Amino acid sequence: MSRGGLLVLGALAACGGGSAPAQKTTVVQEATRPTRVPVKEDPDDGVEIVSSRGHMEPAVVDAGIDPHKADLSACYMSRVGRRRWLGGKVTMHWDINRAGEVTRLVLSESDLGAWSVEKCLLDVAKQATFGKPVGGDADFSVPLEFNAVGRPAVWDEDQSLRAVGGQLAKLDECAKPPRHNPKVKTITVPDDVVITLYVGPAGAPQSVGFASRMTVIDEHWAACAEKQAMAWRLPDPKGNVAKLAVRYRAK
């Protein structure tokens, strides 16, 4: 396969030529066991409170992800096109209540730099259902790796900030509801957004993507932010495609 492929760091098989061995889901959890917290009011009485924080069994996560692995792979393969340099790691993070219901899903990390792919991944992930966690409410993350064929030049943090400069402030305009859609009354602006962008000939943006560990990314905000970022003027990477990352509304 000439366009790279998807390696789910665990749940999905790689999309290269031939068949890949089955893999178990890598589940990253904040708290894998209940935590004992001493009662502050009377520390001498020996009473302890056991928190209700639970954990997800990897097999339960596997069962929720497996039915959607082909669609997750298709999000990338159907959109990468001729962009051989497009690739990176994406991490999706779920919050699950004790009944097994998804209460929040965020794209907590991504250096892929393609919102069309990232939004597709989120849309597919929203369809996943999971069994109940063990011991109460839980959260977990599933990382995915999209392997590019080409290798863009990677600009460091200082170089990226110099390249973008004051243009980052133009994203503030995306807090306004879109004029073409009167049904949208308010826009939820995400906090601590990592913006990944590819720069091509003459400094023209080629692709841009977003991730936020803090908040769900509003699709109307993202559509506006993508349009704004694709209009930025950036340094010419001189015959190469460059990849940069900057933070917006960092906390």
PELINDA-V300054 format. One line per field, one symbol per residue. psi: psi as a letter, one per 40 degrees, with the letter a starting at -180 (. if undefined). A space follows every 10 residues. Layout:
psi=???
This chain:
psi=hefaahhhgd diiifaiahi iiiihhhhid heiihhhihd dgeeeehihh iehaihhddd ddddddeedd dddddddeed begeehiahh hhhihhieee hheihigdih fdfgdddddd ddddddehii iiiheaiiii ihiihhhidi hihhhidddd ddddaeddee edeeehihde gedhdihhhi ifhhhhihha ieehhdiiii ihddihhhdd ddddddddde eihiihegei hihihiihfi .
